């Protein structure tokens, strides 16, 4: 897959020391295929649809167990179908192999993100009110089946969050390097920052429209979670780090609630 995606045009134009050698980001620079501005717009429209399907209060069939799983699956599926439509046979370019190194990176970046999130959250909490995640706060009230359904739903949903962040990353990189004639390194930095900002703003409904919290805390967490993508160009690695990060945070919430109930 490395040979079909290509390598950075200039070895000195990489993102600091972080990027793996010999593998470039897909689609922005004509490898494995070039996407036009119109094709990027189709993908971005599909991302909006996928997000709205998850965010809107739709009464899905399937009850408490299967109902929430439907929008969680559609969220990543719709953008990937759009990508497969505009780049037939090449949607797999977003993904790579998963071996021991990739698993170590998932764990390492998940732990790093927990530390960064707590530090940034503590600093922001000194100056403004921080809104708790209602879904996480209600975890302790679920029975075993409800908790299993919750954690199952997070698997496709967090994959979807990666897809709706990293496809815009590639679109922004395309605009920066091909439309604005920026260098690759500058384009990567702009895509990294802007996609993190978008990710933070998408969490506004989750955190009661707390703009500072979403931009600073959630945006900072996203910056960390995008680093394994920049390093490996493998969406499985950033998705694994995201899942481990969120599951660790959810487990901390459950442990805290359990200790509080025993006090």
Residue pairs with C-beta under 8 A, 6 or more apart in sequence:
1 92
1 93
1 96
1 97
2 22
2 23
4 31
4 32
4 90
4 93
5 23
5 24
5 25
5 26
5 31
5 32
5 93
5 233
6 24
6 29
6 30
6 31
6 32
7 21
7 22
7 23
7 24
8 14
8 19
8 24
8 184
9 24
9 29
9 184
10 184
11 21
13 183
13 184
13 185
14 184
14 185
15 185
15 188
15 189
15 192
15 230
18 227
18 230
18 231
19 230
19 231
20 231
20 232
20 233
23 96
23 232
23 233
24 31
24 233
25 170
25 173
25 188
25 233
26 32
26 90
26 93
26 94
26 170
26 233
27 33
27 34
27 35
27 87
27 90
27 93
27 170
27 174
28 170
28 171
28 173
28 174
28 177
28 178
28 187
29 174
29 177
29 178
32 87
32 90
32 93
33 87
33 90
35 43
35 86
35 87
35 174
37 179
39 86
39 87
40 171
40 174
42 82
42 85
42 86
43 79
43 82
43 83
43 86
43 167
43 171
44 167
44 168
44 171
45 82
46 78
46 79
46 81
46 82
46 83
47 78
47 79
47 82
47 163
47 164
47 167
47 168
49 78
50 74
50 75
50 76
50 77
50 78
50 79
50 160
50 163
50 164
51 75
51 164
51 202
53 71
53 74
53 75
53 78
54 71
54 72
54 74
54 75
54 157
54 160
55 205
58 71
59 67
60 67
60 68
60 70
60 71
61 67
61 70
62 69
62 70
64 146
64 149
65 145
65 149
68 149
68 150
68 153
69 149
69 152
69 153
69 156
72 153
72 154
72 155
72 156
72 157
72 160
73 156
75 156
75 157
75 160
75 161
75 163
75 164
76 156
76 159
76 160
76 162
76 163
76 164
79 160
79 163
79 164
79 167
80 91
80 163
83 91
83 94
83 167
84 91
87 93
94 163
94 166
94 235
95 234
95 235
95 236
96 102
96 232
96 233
96 234
96 235
96 236
96 237
97 234
98 234
98 236
98 237
98 240
102 232
102 234
102 236
102 237
102 240
103 240
105 228
105 231
105 232
105 237
105 241
106 228
106 237
106 240
106 241
106 244
107 241
107 244
108 241
109 224
109 225
109 227
109 228
109 237
109 238
109 241
109 245
110 240
110 241
110 242
110 244
110 245
110 248
111 248
112 224
113 221
113 224
113 225
113 241
113 245
114 245
114 248
114 249
116 220
116 221
116 224
117 217
117 220
117 221
117 245
117 249
120 216
120 217
120 220
120 221
121 130
121 217
124 130
124 212
124 213
124 216
124 217
128 212
128 213
129 210
130 210
130 213
130 217
131 207
131 208
131 210
131 213
133 206
133 207
134 206
135 150
135 206
136 249
136 250
136 253
137 253
139 147
139 150
139 250
139 253
139 254
139 257
140 253
140 254
140 257
140 258
140 261
142 150
151 247
151 250
154 243
154 246
154 247
155 243
158 239
158 242
158 243
158 246
159 239
161 199
161 242
162 225
162 229
162 235
162 238
162 239
162 242
163 235
164 202
165 195
165 196
165 198
165 199
165 222
165 226
166 195
166 226
166 229
166 235
166 238
168 191
168 194
168 195
168 198
169 191
169 192
169 195
169 226
169 229
170 191
172 187
172 190
172 191
172 194
172 195
173 187
173 188
173 190
173 191
176 182
176 186
176 187
176 190
176 191
177 183
177 184
177 187
180 187
182 190
188 230
192 223
192 226
192 230
193 223
195 222
195 226
196 219
196 220
196 222
196 223
196 226
197 215
197 219
199 218
199 219
199 222
200 214
200 215
200 216
200 217
200 218
200 219
200 222
201 214
201 215
203 214
203 218
204 210
204 211
204 214
207 213
207 214
207 218
221 245
225 238
225 241
225 242
225 245
226 238
228 234
228 237
228 238
228 241
229 235
229 237
229 238
231 237
